[in-house]
Amino acid sequence: MHTKVKFFLFILFLSQIIIAQDDLLDELNNETKHVKLFDLPAFKTMQIGNLQSTKVADKGDLYLIVSHRFGSLRDGIDEFFGLDQANTKIQLVYSFWDDIQLGISRDSFEKTYSGTAKVKITKQSNKFPFNVVGYTSADINSELKKANYPNLKFADRMSYTFQLLISRRVSKNLSLQLAPSFVRQNLQDLNATKKRNHNQFLMGIGGSLKVSKRMSLNLDYSYNINKDKKSIYKNPLTIGIDIETGGHVFQLLFSNSRGSNDSAFLTKTQGDWNNGSISFGFNVVRVF
């Protein structure tokens, strides 16, 4: 066969292969457009610092979370910069079903018992830009004494928190979250709050910046819309760092809040960052 004819047939055959490959790629791209692809989770731990994150335990996972909040750094060397004082919370979290977790805890701050629930509503994907999670907790203040409050009822010990957690993994290393929150306190100390506001609305914000494979910087803050200007309570601000070590995560943090349960840190924070009234603390997270 003539060389020119062979060359022409080879070019024709090659062009058919290229066209077939283009058709196959177009077909795959069209199929991918109709498949929902989920992004990686925005956060690796249940809490950013104090504020809850959009992470929900996987079905069958049991978490043990131990939280310590020490005294104020302003107490100086006499109190070993707050380390002589500590509030401790021990929490167990378990997921019986997909996208739902339940938790129980005991916090030495006001000797508080808590029950929590977190439900994943939707996940960030190529079809939807956010993770959305619902969270609620009920706190029982067992420190209140009948001798101090003669008309005390069990309902007076209760506080409730409801949050809608909305997060987005903005990039490989940065995740951000909004947390509109509602707290109901059945009993209030008017000497502290200055006015009666049993129902309080807050806007929480938080973020995590990954700085290495096993380390991230975290921040969360909540602004109390209903808080009286003369109230002794402050808006909670927490800055910390996460360190992953296999099955453990260590969260080291500085915060102006000494309570770890939701209603306490959101509405009963007394520390003030402006005058250095902040505390060191940590969360140790272990999954089984």
LUMLO-863603 format. One line per field, with one value per residue: residue number from 1; residue in three letters; x negated, y negated, z negated of N, C-alpha, C in turn. Coordinates in steps of 0.05 Angstrom, whole numbers. Example, Ala and Ser with C-alpha at 12.3 -4.5 7.8 and 13.67 -1.06 7.14 Angstrom:
<pts>
nr	(1:2)
rest	(ALA:SER)
n_X	(-264:-257)
n_Y	(114:45)
n_Z	(-156:-142)
ca_X	(-246:-273)
ca_Y	(90:21)
ca_Z	(-156:-143)
c_X	(-264:-258)
c_Y	(66:-1)
c_Z	(-156:-157)
</pts>
This chain:
<pts>
nr	(1:2:3:4:5:6:7:8:9:10:11:12:13:14:15:16:17:18:19:20:21:22:23:24:25:26:27:28:29:30:31:32:33:34:35:36:37:38:39:40:41:42:43:44:45:46:47:48:49:50:51:52:53:54:55:56:57:58:59:60:61:62:63:64:65:66:67:68:69:70:71:72:73:74:75:76:77:78:79:80:81:82:83:84:85:86:87:88:89:90:91:92:93:94:95:96:97:98:99:100:101:102:103:104:105:106:107:108:109:110:111:112:113:114:115:116:117:118:119:120:121:122:123:124:125:126:127:128:129:130:131:132:133:134:135:136:137:138:139:140:141:142:143:144:145:146:147:148:149:150:151:152:153:154:155:156:157:158:159:160:161:162:163:164:165:166:167:168:169:170:171:172:173:174:175:176:177:178:179:180:181:182:183:184:185:186:187:188:189:190:191:192:193:194:195:196:197:198:199:200:201:202:203:204:205:206:207:208:209:210:211:212:213:214:215:216:217:218:219:220:221:222:223:224:225:226:227:228:229:230:231:232:233:234:235:236:237:238:239:240:241:242:243:244:245:246:247:248:249:250:251:252:253:254:255:256:257:258:259:260:261:262:263:264:265:266:267:268:269:270:271:272:273:274:275:276:277:278:279:280:281:282:283:284:285:286:287:288)
rest	(MET:HIS:THR:LYS:VAL:LYS:PHE:PHE:LEU:PHE:ILE:LEU:PHE:LEU:SER:GLN:ILE:ILE:ILE:ALA:GLN:ASP:ASP:LEU:LEU:ASP:GLU:LEU:ASN:ASN:GLU:THR:LYS:HIS:VAL:LYS:LEU:PHE:ASP:LEU:PRO:ALA:PHE:LYS:THR:MET:GLN:ILE:GLY:ASN:LEU:GLN:SER:THR:LYS:VAL:ALA:ASP:LYS:GLY:ASP:LEU:TYR:LEU:ILE:VAL:SER:HIS:ARG:PHE:GLY:SER:LEU:ARG:ASP:GLY:ILE:ASP:GLU:PHE:PHE:GLY:LEU:ASP:GLN:ALA:ASN:THR:LYS:ILE:GLN:LEU:VAL:TYR:SER:PHE:TRP:ASP:ASP:ILE:GLN:LEU:GLY:ILE:SER:ARG:ASP:SER:PHE:GLU:LYS:THR:TYR:SER:GLY:THR:ALA:LYS:VAL:LYS:ILE:THR:LYS:GLN:SER:ASN:LYS:PHE:PRO:PHE:ASN:VAL:VAL:GLY:TYR:THR:SER:ALA:ASP:ILE:ASN:SER:GLU:LEU:LYS:LYS:ALA:ASN:TYR:PRO:ASN:LEU:LYS:PHE:ALA:ASP:ARG:MET:SER:TYR:THR:PHE:GLN:LEU:LEU:ILE:SER:ARG:ARG:VAL:SER:LYS:ASN:LEU:SER:LEU:GLN:LEU:ALA:PRO:SER:PHE:VAL:ARG:GLN:ASN:LEU:GLN:ASP:LEU:ASN:ALA:THR:LYS:LYS:ARG:ASN:HIS:ASN:GLN:PHE:LEU:MET:GLY:ILE:GLY:GLY:SER:LEU:LYS:VAL:SER:LYS:ARG:MET:SER:LEU:ASN:LEU:ASP:TYR:SER:TYR:ASN:ILE:ASN:LYS:ASP:LYS:LYS:SER:ILE:TYR:LYS:ASN:PRO:LEU:THR:ILE:GLY:ILE:ASP:ILE:GLU:THR:GLY:GLY:HIS:VAL:PHE:GLN:LEU:LEU:PHE:SER:ASN:SER:ARG:GLY:SER:ASN:ASP:SER:ALA:PHE:LEU:THR:LYS:THR:GLN:GLY:ASP:TRP:ASN:ASN:GLY:SER:ILE:SER:PHE:GLY:PHE:ASN:VAL:VAL:ARG:VAL:PHE)
n_X	(-17:-9:-52:-32:23:26:10:51:95:79:80:135:156:134:159:211:207:194:241:277:258:267:323:334:313:346:394:384:377:428:457:433:451:502:495:492:441:407:374:314:320:333:312:272:282:330:339:322:293:316:366:414:400:414:404:426:432:414:456:459:412:379:366:322:315:276:274:239:239:202:184:181:129:112:109:59:-6:7:52:32:37:91:93:100:153:210:262:298:322:353:370:412:423:464:482:539:567:561:535:555:543:537:528:501:483:442:428:383:391:439:458:482:526:535:571:566:578:564:575:564:581:571:516:456:445:436:484:507:489:477:466:517:542:582:586:596:602:613:607:595:592:565:545:574:607:660:663:644:679:740:788:774:780:776:775:752:698:683:653:654:627:626:602:584:539:495:450:392:343:296:247:192:165:194:252:317:370:438:482:541:576:618:634:666:679:704:700:673:620:631:598:552:566:595:642:704:700:716:718:669:635:581:525:480:413:360:297:246:179:136:69:30:21:42:60:98:122:170:232:286:346:399:454:496:560:600:579:573:542:520:512:475:454:416:403:386:320:275:212:170:131:128:103:89:82:80:130:146:164:137:159:136:147:164:208:261:300:321:357:378:424:479:519:495:443:459:493:477:425:371:320:273:243:219:195:161:184:187:188:149:161:182:204:210:217:242:253:290)
n_Y	(24:-44:-94:-144:-134:-98:-132:-169:-137:-123:-173:-184:-142:-155:-204:-187:-159:-201:-232:-195:-191:-244:-245:-207:-232:-277:-251:-229:-276:-298:-260:-267:-317:-306:-278:-280:-307:-304:-351:-350:-346:-407:-416:-379:-366:-364:-413:-481:-514:-534:-539:-499:-458:-440:-387:-320:-260:-197:-141:-93:-110:-127:-181:-208:-266:-309:-367:-423:-483:-534:-580:-653:-685:-732:-725:-713:-691:-672:-641:-608:-627:-616:-561:-533:-531:-500:-485:-428:-389:-329:-291:-247:-224:-195:-161:-134:-130:-146:-210:-233:-251:-239:-265:-265:-300:-325:-383:-418:-472:-508:-458:-428:-387:-360:-348:-332:-342:-331:-343:-328:-365:-379:-369:-401:-407:-396:-412:-441:-496:-495:-466:-446:-443:-423:-438:-425:-435:-417:-442:-430:-462:-442:-465:-504:-520:-501:-528:-578:-595:-594:-584:-552:-514:-453:-466:-516:-507:-498:-509:-524:-512:-529:-520:-538:-513:-534:-521:-528:-499:-536:-535:-490:-495:-530:-540:-565:-589:-604:-616:-624:-633:-613:-623:-600:-619:-598:-617:-676:-718:-779:-817:-809:-806:-853:-866:-834:-782:-730:-702:-698:-720:-704:-715:-674:-665:-631:-599:-560:-550:-513:-497:-460:-389:-364:-404:-461:-529:-562:-599:-627:-666:-698:-741:-773:-793:-811:-826:-868:-932:-944:-896:-845:-806:-783:-781:-719:-700:-659:-633:-586:-525:-466:-400:-342:-274:-216:-176:-215:-283:-343:-402:-463:-523:-593:-632:-677:-655:-611:-570:-509:-485:-497:-539:-566:-585:-617:-656:-670:-689:-719:-739:-787:-805:-854:-872:-831:-789:-730:-659:-599:-537:-470:-419:-350:-302:-239:-184:-124)
n_Z	(0:15:-15:-29:-30:-73:-115:-114:-129:-180:-207:-204:-234:-284:-295:-302:-350:-385:-381:-403:-455:-473:-470:-510:-556:-558:-568:-619:-648:-645:-673:-724:-739:-757:-803:-873:-908:-967:-1010:-1051:-1124:-1160:-1211:-1259:-1310:-1365:-1388:-1375:-1409:-1461:-1438:-1404:-1347:-1277:-1273:-1278:-1315:-1286:-1270:-1322:-1347:-1407:-1449:-1496:-1532:-1567:-1603:-1627:-1663:-1686:-1740:-1740:-1703:-1725:-1779:-1794:-1821:-1871:-1866:-1830:-1778:-1767:-1763:-1810:-1818:-1791:-1745:-1725:-1673:-1654:-1599:-1562:-1497:-1448:-1388:-1365:-1318:-1248:-1235:-1282:-1349:-1419:-1486:-1553:-1613:-1667:-1701:-1742:-1751:-1781:-1795:-1752:-1715:-1650:-1590:-1522:-1451:-1382:-1314:-1248:-1193:-1139:-1092:-1069:-999:-928:-912:-951:-993:-1048:-1114:-1158:-1222:-1277:-1346:-1415:-1486:-1554:-1618:-1687:-1746:-1802:-1846:-1872:-1932:-1975:-2022:-2012:-1973:-1987:-1960:-1918:-1859:-1820:-1766:-1767:-1768:-1717:-1653:-1583:-1518:-1450:-1386:-1319:-1276:-1228:-1180:-1138:-1097:-1075:-1048:-1037:-1085:-1118:-1157:-1172:-1216:-1233:-1288:-1306:-1367:-1422:-1489:-1546:-1611:-1670:-1722:-1749:-1773:-1793:-1812:-1785:-1729:-1724:-1698:-1683:-1639:-1616:-1568:-1520:-1464:-1421:-1377:-1350:-1328:-1294:-1279:-1245:-1232:-1196:-1209:-1205:-1191:-1236:-1269:-1289:-1291:-1331:-1341:-1377:-1388:-1420:-1415:-1458:-1449:-1482:-1530:-1587:-1592:-1641:-1664:-1699:-1669:-1612:-1540:-1513:-1494:-1461:-1449:-1418:-1408:-1370:-1377:-1345:-1362:-1342:-1367:-1402:-1414:-1433:-1460:-1472:-1506:-1515:-1552:-1571:-1599:-1651:-1657:-1626:-1607:-1562:-1571:-1612:-1594:-1552:-1574:-1626:-1632:-1664:-1661:-1634:-1576:-1566:-1613:-1625:-1652:-1644:-1630:-1630:-1596:-1578:-1531:-1529:-1481:-1467:-1425:-1419)
ca_X	(0:-25:-58:-14:49:23:9:78:112:70:91:164:160:127:179:235:201:196:269:290:250:282:351:335:309:371:415:377:382:457:466:424:468:526:488:487:414:405:348:304:333:320:298:266:290:358:340:301:279:340:389:417:395:433:396:444:420:423:472:443:389:382:346:317:304:270:269:230:237:188:190:172:100:107:106:30:-20:19:70:17:50:117:92:109:182:218:288:295:346:350:393:413:440:467:500:554:577:546:540:567:527:548:506:506:458:443:408:381:401:467:465:502:530:545:578:563:585:555:587:554:603:560:487:445:440:436:512:516:464:473:474:537:546:598:575:610:592:629:589:607:575:570:532:594:616:686:661:641:702:762:809:760:792:756:774:734:671:679:647:655:613:633:584:582:511:493:422:382:314:290:224:180:156:211:280:330:396:456:498:563:582:639:631:688:671:729:695:651:611:634:574:532:577:605:670:715:699:715:713:647:626:553:514:453:396:336:280:223:158:116:42:14:37:55:63:114:128:200:243:315:356:429:464:522:576:619:565:574:516:510:509:447:445:403:405:364:301:257:191:156:116:133:80:98:62:93:158:151:161:133:166:125:161:166:236:271:322:312:376:376:450:487:533:476:423:473:507:467:396:365:293:271:218:207:178:145:198:192:180:140:177:177:222:198:238:234:275:288)
ca_Y	(0:-69:-105:-167:-123:-88:-155:-181:-119:-126:-199:-180:-124:-170:-224:-173:-153:-226:-239:-176:-199:-268:-237:-193:-252:-293:-234:-228:-302:-301:-243:-278:-340:-297:-264:-298:-301:-318:-361:-341:-361:-433:-414:-352:-362:-371:-441:-498:-520:-530:-537:-474:-458:-424:-358:-301:-234:-176:-120:-74:-122:-137:-201:-218:-293:-320:-396:-437:-512:-542:-607:-676:-690:-756:-717:-714:-668:-661:-620:-595:-638:-604:-532:-522:-529:-487:-473:-405:-376:-303:-287:-224:-229:-170:-163:-110:-131:-163:-239:-241:-243:-246:-267:-272:-311:-338:-405:-427:-499:-507:-430:-426:-363:-368:-329:-346:-328:-345:-330:-338:-371:-375:-371:-417:-390:-411:-420:-459:-507:-496:-446:-456:-424:-433:-430:-434:-424:-424:-443:-429:-474:-428:-480:-520:-508:-508:-546:-605:-601:-578:-577:-540:-491:-440:-480:-539:-498:-491:-528:-510:-525:-519:-532:-529:-515:-536:-524:-523:-495:-556:-526:-466:-500:-549:-535:-586:-581:-621:-600:-638:-617:-622:-611:-605:-615:-600:-632:-695:-735:-806:-833:-804:-812:-881:-867:-808:-775:-701:-693:-713:-713:-710:-708:-663:-661:-615:-591:-542:-553:-491:-507:-436:-365:-356:-427:-483:-552:-564:-623:-630:-689:-700:-768:-771:-816:-820:-832:-896:-945:-944:-868:-838:-785:-792:-764:-699:-699:-637:-629:-562:-509:-437:-383:-314:-253:-190:-175:-237:-311:-361:-430:-482:-548:-616:-642:-693:-639:-588:-549:-494:-478:-517:-563:-581:-601:-636:-678:-675:-694:-743:-749:-809:-805:-881:-875:-808:-769:-707:-634:-577:-512:-450:-397:-325:-287:-211:-170:-95)
ca_Z	(0:17:-41:-35:-38:-100:-133:-115:-145:-208:-217:-206:-257:-308:-299:-313:-378:-400:-382:-421:-482:-479:-476:-536:-577:-559:-581:-647:-660:-647:-695:-749:-745:-770:-827:-895:-919:-993:-1018:-1077:-1146:-1166:-1237:-1267:-1338:-1371:-1396:-1364:-1434:-1478:-1420:-1389:-1318:-1261:-1273:-1292:-1318:-1268:-1283:-1337:-1360:-1434:-1455:-1523:-1531:-1593:-1600:-1651:-1661:-1711:-1750:-1724:-1702:-1741:-1806:-1798:-1830:-1896:-1857:-1808:-1754:-1764:-1762:-1836:-1817:-1766:-1740:-1709:-1661:-1641:-1581:-1544:-1473:-1433:-1365:-1360:-1291:-1230:-1236:-1308:-1373:-1445:-1505:-1581:-1625:-1694:-1702:-1770:-1752:-1791:-1797:-1731:-1699:-1624:-1569:-1496:-1426:-1358:-1291:-1223:-1174:-1112:-1090:-1047:-976:-903:-908:-973:-1002:-1077:-1133:-1176:-1244:-1299:-1372:-1438:-1511:-1578:-1641:-1713:-1766:-1827:-1868:-1885:-1957:-1984:-2045:-2001:-1957:-2000:-1940:-1896:-1846:-1803:-1741:-1770:-1764:-1689:-1631:-1557:-1496:-1423:-1366:-1291:-1270:-1199:-1175:-1110:-1093:-1055:-1033:-1049:-1112:-1133:-1161:-1187:-1225:-1246:-1307:-1320:-1391:-1441:-1516:-1565:-1639:-1686:-1747:-1745:-1795:-1782:-1820:-1764:-1702:-1725:-1689:-1678:-1611:-1617:-1541:-1510:-1437:-1416:-1352:-1354:-1304:-1300:-1256:-1250:-1211:-1198:-1205:-1198:-1187:-1261:-1287:-1278:-1309:-1333:-1355:-1376:-1402:-1420:-1423:-1471:-1440:-1503:-1555:-1596:-1592:-1668:-1673:-1705:-1650:-1587:-1517:-1515:-1472:-1466:-1429:-1425:-1388:-1369:-1370:-1341:-1368:-1339:-1376:-1420:-1406:-1456:-1454:-1491:-1500:-1534:-1550:-1594:-1612:-1667:-1654:-1601:-1596:-1542:-1581:-1630:-1580:-1535:-1588:-1653:-1631:-1680:-1655:-1615:-1561:-1567:-1637:-1629:-1669:-1626:-1643:-1613:-1599:-1556:-1527:-1519:-1466:-1460:-1412:-1422)
c_X	(-18:-28:-39:14:48:24:36:97:105:82:121:171:155:148:205:232:205:225:284:283:265:311:354:331:334:393:410:383:412:468:458:441:493:521:481:460:411:376:339:317:318:303:294:274:318:361:317:282:299:365:390:411:416:425:417:431:431:438:453:419:396:359:346:303:301:261:260:229:225:195:177:141:93:102:76:19:-8:39:59:31:75:116:99:139:189:248:285:322:338:375:390:432:441:487:513:563:559:555:554:548:541:525:517:480:464:420:407:390:431:477:488:502:543:551:577:571:575:564:575:577:594:530:479:438:439:465:522:491:458:478:494:544:563:587:592:599:611:610:604:587:582:558:551:605:643:685:657:664:726:783:798:776:771:753:755:705:664:671:646:640:621:615:587:554:507:463:416:352:307:268:214:173:174:240:292:359:411:474:519:573:604:634:654:678:696:725:670:645:612:611:552:542:587:633:678:715:695:708:692:639:597:546:485:439:371:321:257:204:137:89:22:32:53:61:80:118:158:208:273:324:386:437:492:539:592:605:566:546:503:506:479:436:435:409:381:346:280:238:175:142:124:108:91:75:75:122:165:149:158:140:156:137:159:194:242:294:311:332:373:403:461:499:514:456:435:483:497:436:390:337:294:244:204:189:162:158:207:180:169:158:170:200:205:220:227:258:269:304)
c_Y	(-25:-82:-128:-157:-112:-111:-167:-164:-120:-151:-196:-163:-139:-190:-211:-166:-178:-235:-221:-184:-224:-263:-224:-212:-269:-277:-232:-254:-307:-285:-255:-301:-331:-281:-284:-289:-318:-327:-348:-357:-387:-432:-385:-346:-373:-401:-456:-505:-514:-525:-511:-479:-441:-395:-342:-274:-214:-155:-99:-84:-132:-157:-206:-245:-303:-348:-407:-467:-522:-571:-629:-678:-714:-749:-715:-689:-656:-638:-605:-601:-623:-573:-518:-519:-515:-479:-451:-395:-350:-297:-261:-230:-203:-175:-136:-107:-149:-192:-249:-233:-253:-247:-273:-282:-321:-358:-415:-457:-498:-478:-423:-399:-372:-344:-344:-329:-345:-329:-344:-341:-367:-380:-388:-398:-408:-421:-440:-470:-506:-470:-459:-435:-438:-422:-441:-421:-433:-421:-445:-440:-461:-442:-497:-506:-519:-529:-575:-614:-584:-569:-563:-515:-478:-455:-505:-532:-496:-515:-512:-526:-512:-534:-520:-534:-514:-541:-519:-519:-513:-548:-501:-470:-517:-541:-556:-577:-604:-604:-618:-621:-630:-607:-620:-599:-619:-616:-650:-710:-764:-825:-831:-813:-841:-884:-838:-802:-744:-689:-710:-702:-722:-702:-699:-661:-645:-608:-574:-545:-531:-501:-484:-412:-358:-379:-448:-504:-557:-589:-620:-653:-690:-727:-765:-797:-828:-829:-862:-907:-945:-916:-862:-817:-797:-772:-745:-699:-677:-634:-604:-548:-480:-422:-354:-295:-226:-192:-198:-263:-328:-389:-448:-509:-568:-628:-659:-679:-616:-565:-536:-487:-502:-542:-580:-597:-622:-661:-685:-679:-720:-754:-770:-809:-832:-885:-850:-786:-746:-682:-615:-553:-493:-431:-373:-308:-260:-197:-140:-82)
c_Z	(0:-10:-49:-43:-66:-121:-136:-133:-174:-221:-222:-230:-284:-315:-311:-342:-395:-403:-402:-450:-491:-486:-503:-559:-580:-574:-611:-661:-664:-670:-722:-757:-761:-795:-849:-908:-945:-999:-1045:-1100:-1151:-1191:-1244:-1295:-1343:-1377:-1382:-1387:-1456:-1460:-1405:-1359:-1304:-1260:-1289:-1292:-1297:-1284:-1296:-1351:-1388:-1440:-1485:-1521:-1560:-1590:-1627:-1644:-1688:-1718:-1732:-1726:-1720:-1770:-1814:-1810:-1855:-1889:-1833:-1781:-1747:-1764:-1788:-1837:-1790:-1767:-1720:-1698:-1648:-1625:-1565:-1521:-1457:-1410:-1360:-1331:-1274:-1233:-1261:-1330:-1398:-1465:-1533:-1593:-1653:-1695:-1731:-1773:-1758:-1793:-1777:-1717:-1673:-1607:-1542:-1473:-1403:-1334:-1266:-1203:-1146:-1113:-1066:-1023:-951:-896:-928:-987:-1032:-1091:-1152:-1196:-1265:-1325:-1394:-1463:-1534:-1602:-1667:-1733:-1793:-1851:-1884:-1910:-1965:-2007:-2035:-1984:-1967:-1980:-1916:-1886:-1828:-1776:-1742:-1765:-1734:-1671:-1605:-1536:-1470:-1404:-1339:-1282:-1239:-1192:-1145:-1111:-1069:-1037:-1047:-1078:-1130:-1133:-1179:-1195:-1237:-1265:-1320:-1343:-1407:-1467:-1533:-1593:-1656:-1712:-1741:-1770:-1784:-1791:-1799:-1736:-1700:-1715:-1683:-1648:-1609:-1589:-1528:-1482:-1433:-1387:-1356:-1327:-1313:-1275:-1264:-1226:-1215:-1191:-1200:-1196:-1212:-1280:-1273:-1300:-1308:-1348:-1354:-1395:-1399:-1430:-1433:-1465:-1462:-1528:-1562:-1598:-1620:-1680:-1679:-1685:-1624:-1564:-1517:-1489:-1480:-1443:-1437:-1402:-1392:-1362:-1369:-1347:-1366:-1347:-1394:-1405:-1431:-1446:-1476:-1485:-1522:-1530:-1575:-1608:-1627:-1667:-1627:-1590:-1580:-1554:-1599:-1614:-1562:-1550:-1616:-1654:-1645:-1674:-1634:-1602:-1563:-1591:-1644:-1647:-1651:-1640:-1621:-1617:-1576:-1555:-1517:-1507:-1459:-1448:-1414:-1399)
</pts>
